[in-house]
């Protein structure tokens, strides 16, 4: 995987310059506090204020120890103490001792909150000394402006303003230099600090002024209510903090529910979307890859074991995926059996490698209800910037690639050509197909199956047709894939089975019994309830199971031979015949053929239609017929369009045939009439098609 670029020389120079400025500001503040303390000590010695220093220091320390914590919200603690009140009382009653009182209270505060770095400790002490010194200078310079008590209070108020301003400004400045935040923004964020400290400071200034006028006893009259207010405020603050903690817990819970999947505790679709947007916005060192994973056959697990065991299996997916990912990669559950992986620094090739490793990790057997269950996954990949720079677009295209992967590839990377299969028109067609299945827009046509040697019709293949009110006749090769990808194929197949078995029962009742064959897809074979559904239909119509034949394509079998064989075994156990459709077009090995639970091979039309003009194709057809018979199978040829083809097939022993030479697929009424005419007049009653419409679904 790619890595972020190293900082440039310019960046390093800027960093070093910023560090130098921060150091100058910090140690400059500490250095400025030294003469301020010296001034305080000199003035105390000169004025003889030593007798007041110890009482005020004790009061400041006690006030700091009685600090009130108003609330703790997230990582921020809001608190205050009366040490500032004591300090400002010292300013207005014994000005020279104020910086020393503030220093002692600050040392106690630092000890209470815990050990800090020496430079930060010295800075905080220096700030309080400088702020108190500034307040003392302002008080000394303004105390004589107005005579009497009003002048003392005015000077005290100005001193408090100077104290708060210097304190807040120095702290905000050093934080701004360290964090890069705006100085003014930090001042705004500390707006709760200003009125509180102004009020506490003015209270202290008032008490100091009262001491000068009223003495110790008179001042105590004002101090006692302040102490009572302190304990009252502490009581209600503790109750408020409990409420805040409860609200925070509720907020955390709501955030967990909103952004994380409750079953797996993985990020959900919304959280993944946010992280994808962040990754796309910070895409500095390479591509961003999104992988969407869908577990194959998970519904079968739920149907077999129940939802609780299925949920336990889903809980294993995240940890399995984590074993093949880096710490910065994101795993999310989108819902159901769909998961996603966000790779912040990966191109197409890296994403493919991760996808393959993820499939291997997920394919390891899971212990479930005493069994070891294997689960495969299909993975779709979309990569920024090649496939889009918008989170919604990238997620949609990864999903499109995932549907392509589910068709049998296992892993698929998005390609623009895939977009056509997921256009708005196609989405509209999905909704209309659902309505067509539930309504009467779908019909079943029948193409006869004829004995090659005698010309007798003995059965028919049921082929679904969709007559759309706007688009006209929609060919099966357009809507069958849609039905398979959306899961509608199961309802569609059941609709065709119901119609075909019902019509076959009608033929038998009218004295013209025929077998009927119906095509099944991979999705149908995953439907564990389908054999029971078919058995119920046959019983309701009073038909023998031998009347029905199911057809599966060679490519369907090769998607998962083990599962397909298990499903087909259930049909054969009921007495229903099984045919391999489109034989010769897939990529199966002949070793599979001997083990497949099938009764019939259907040679694909592409071979039949070329065999009269191509010697090699003719040899393939002849060999396929011989192979089928050697395995004890009935052989059917599709796509017979002329008498020469029929005659050749009969000469090589092919059992039966379908094709336009006999009849195109016909609606029920026309098919019944065709069969009646054929049985009355023999092979001359064949009905050639007017046009070569698609004849197979």
Number of C-alpha atoms within 10 A of each C-alpha: 12 12 10 10 9 7 9 9 9 9 11 11 12 12 11 11 12 15 13 11 13 17 16 12 16 22 16 13 20 22 14 14 23 13 12 20 21 13 15 20 17 14 15 21 13 11 11 12 16 15 9 14 19 13 12 24 23 15 19 27 22 17 20 23 16 17 17 20 16 19 20 17 13 9 5 8 11 12 15 18 20 26 29 31 26 30 33 34 26 30 30 30 24 21 25 29 29 28 31 25 28 27 23 19 27 24 16 15 18 14 10 12 8 7 9 11 8 8 12 13 15 18 23 20 21 28 25 25 29 26 26 33 29 23 31 29 15 21 25 17 12 16 21 13 12 13 9 12 15 13 16 24 22 20 25 32 25 18 31 32 21 21 27 22 16 19 20 18 16 21 17 21 19 19 15 17 18 14 8 10 13 14 17 13 11 17 17 12 11 13 10 11 16 15 12 12 20 20 15 21 27 23 24 28 32 24 27 28 25 22 18 16 14 14 12 11 10 14 18 15 12 14 15 11 10 14 14 11 12 16 13 11 15 19 13 12 18 16 13 15 16 14 13 16 15 12 13 14 12 12 12 12 12 12 11 16 14 15 18 21 18 13 11 18 15 21 24 23 20 14 18 24 18 13 17 25 16 13 20 20 12 12 17 13 13 18 21 26 28 27 29 30 30 24 21 18 17 19 18 14 17 15 13 12 13 12 13 10 16 19 15 15 19 20 15 13 19 20 14 17 22 16 12 18 17 10 8 10 13 21 23 24 27 21 12 12 19 18 25 28 26 24 25 26 21 22 21 19 11 15 25 20 11 19 26 17 16 23 22 16 19 21 16 14 13 16 13 15 9 7 9 11 14 14 18 19 27 26 31 30 30 30 25 23 16 15 18 15 17 14 21 13 14 26 24 16 27 28 25 24 26 27 26 23 22 21 17 15 14 21 24 24 23 24 16 11 8 15 14 10 17 16 11 11 10 15 13 10 15 18 10 14 22 16 13 17 20 13 9 10 15 19 18 20 24 26 25 28 26 23 19 23 16 12 19 17 22 16 22 23 25 27 22 25 23 20 15 15 8 7 8 9 11 13 17 17 11 12 18 17 16 20 19 17 15 12 13 18 23 21 15 22 21 17 17 23 24 17 17 26 25 17 17 24 22 15 15 15 10 9 8 15 15 20 22 24 25 22 22 19 18 20 17 23 21 18 15 15 11 18 18 13 13 20 16 12 18 21 11 12 15 13 17 14 20 14 20 24 23 21 22 23 21 22 20 20 21 17 16 12 17 11 16 20 16 13 19 22 17 16 22 18 10 15 15 22 21 23 26 27 24 21 23 21 15 13 10 16 9 9 8 11 14 12 10 18 20 22 18 22 25 25 25 20 20 14 23 22 19 15 20 14 9 11 11 13 17 19 13 16 24 18 13 19 24 17 15 20 17 10 12 13 17 18 23 26 30 24 22 20 19 14 11 11 21 24 14 17 25 17 12 13 16 26 20 24 27 28 24 23 18 29 23 26 27 20 16 17 10 13 19 15 11 19 21 14 16 19 15 11 11 15 16 12 16 18 15 15 16 8 8 9 11 12 23 20 16
